[in-house]
Each structure stands twice: as C-alpha cells, then as structure tokens.
C-alpha cells in the first residue's frame, strides 16, 4: 500500500485510490468500449493477482498500451495520462474526482476516470 499522492488540483488522490479505479474499470466499468489493456513495462515487482490490482505497479514507472473496440488507434496509459485525466476530470467533472477521493464512486466513476486518462474526454456512455 502506498499513500503517495499525485500532484493535481484536488488533494487526497493516492495511488491506492487510482489502483481501485483501474481495477473497477477493467473488471466491468469499461469493458463495453475497452478491448485491450496490456502492460509494456516490467511487472517483476508485482505480487498481487491480478497484476493490475498491485499498487506497486502503478506507483512506479509504467506504460500500458490500450485499444478501443471500434478504433484502430493504440492509446498509452501512463503516469502522464493519469495526471492529465485527473486534471481534465477536475475541470469538467469535479464530482467524479470527489467520488474517487471519498471512495464513494462506482463502476461508472471508474469508467469516466479511464476514459479521461486514455481518451482525454468522455466519449462512451
């Protein structure tokens, strides 16, 4: 577990909370549009199963290649895209960031988070 925070306008975002959003998105929140989410960076320090539930992976240097069902573009999910996505959510859907901080969100919150991080906006749903 890590309490390392991310430098965004809303205090309280930790890598544990980011990991929760990623898990929820991958296990149901974003399945209707997200086809592929494959790590390109090493998972050698990962001890959790599934790998994406391990906060150590996300709090280090990481790169994920992602694809959308109806799109041939390959998207990159990394620290920069997470920060950009959270900043975008802070500017456009602050209530979603509050849900992440207060841990009151659901699959829809995780889906919106994933879209903001990968696509830079809400495209689906």
C-alpha positions in Angstrom: 0.0 0.0 0.0 1.2 3.5 -0.8 0.0 6.8 0.3 2.0 8.7 -2.3 -0.2 11.5 -3.6 -0.5 12.8 -7.2 0.1 16.5 -7.9 -3.3 17.6 -9.1 -5.6 20.5 -8.0 -7.7 18.2 -5.7 -5.9 16.8 -2.6 -6.4 13.3 -1.5 -5.7 11.3 -4.6 -3.4 8.4 -3.8 -2.0 5.5 -5.9 -4.3 3.2 -3.8 -7.3 5.2 -5.0 -6.0 5.2 -8.6 -5.5 1.4 -8.3 -9.1 1.0 -7.1 -10.3 2.9 -10.2 -8.2 0.9 -12.6 -9.4 -2.4 -11.1 -13.1 -1.3 -11.2 -12.7 -0.1 -14.8 -11.0 -3.3 -16.0 -13.4 -5.6 -14.2 -16.5 -4.1 -15.5 -16.8 -0.4 -15.8 -15.1 0.0 -19.2 -15.5 -3.4 -20.8 -18.1 -2.2 -23.2 -15.5 0.0 -25.0 -12.0 -1.1 -23.8 -10.8 -4.0 -25.8 -7.1 -4.4 -24.8 -5.1 -3.1 -21.8 -1.6 -4.6 -22.0 1.4 -3.7 -19.8 4.5 -2.7 -21.7 6.6 -2.1 -18.6 8.1 -4.7 -16.3 5.8 -6.5 -13.8 8.7 -8.1 -11.9 7.9 -6.4 -8.6 4.2 -7.2 -8.8 3.0 -9.6 -6.1 -0.8 -9.2 -6.4 -3.1 -11.2 -8.7 -4.4 -9.9 -11.0 -1.3 -7.7 -11.8 -3.3 -4.5 -12.2 -4.5 -4.7 -8.6 -1.0 -4.1 -7.3 -0.4 -0.5 -6.2 3.3 -1.0 -6.5 3.0 -1.3 -10.3 1.1 1.9 -10.6 3.2 4.0 -8.2 6.3 3.2 -10.2 7.1 3.9 -13.9 4.5 2.2 -16.0 3.2 2.1 -19.6 0.1 0.4 -20.8 -1.0 0.0 -24.4 -4.8 0.1 -24.8 -7.2 -0.3 -27.6 -10.9 0.5 -28.1 -13.3 -1.9 -29.7 -14.3 0.3 -32.6 -11.0 2.1 -33.1 -7.6 1.1 -34.6 -5.7 3.7 -32.6 -3.4 2.4 -29.8 -3.6 4.6 -26.7 -1.0 4.9 -24.0 -1.9 4.8 -20.3 1.0 6.0 -18.1 1.7 8.4 -15.2 1.3 11.5 -17.5 -2.1 10.3 -18.9 -3.3 9.6 -15.3 -2.4 13.1 -14.2 -3.8 14.6 -17.4 -7.0 12.6 -17.0 -7.4 13.7 -13.3 -6.8 17.3 -14.3 -9.4 17.0 -17.0 -11.9 15.5 -14.6 -11.2 18.2 -12.1 -12.0 20.8 -14.7 -15.1 19.1 -16.2 -16.5 16.6 -13.7 -15.2 17.6 -10.3 -17.9 15.5 -8.6 -16.2 12.4 -10.1 -12.8 13.3 -8.5 -14.6 13.9 -5.2 -16.1 10.4 -5.5 -12.6 9.0 -6.1 -11.2 10.9 -3.1 -14.1 9.9 -0.8 -14.2 6.4 -2.1 -17.9 6.7 -2.9 -17.7 6.0 -6.6 -18.9 3.0 -8.6 -18.2 1.4 -12.0 -19.4 4.5 -13.8 -16.9 6.6 -11.8 -14.1 4.2 -12.8 -15.2 4.2 -16.4 -15.2 8.0 -16.6 -11.7 8.0 -15.0 -10.4 5.5 -17.5 -11.9 7.5 -20.5 -10.4 10.7 -19.2 -7.0 9.1 -18.8 -7.0 7.3 -22.1 -9.1 9.4 -24.4 -8.8 12.8 -22.8 -12.6 13.2 -22.7 -15.8 11.2 -22.1 -16.6 9.5 -25.4 -18.7 6.5 -24.3 -21.7 6.2 -22.1 
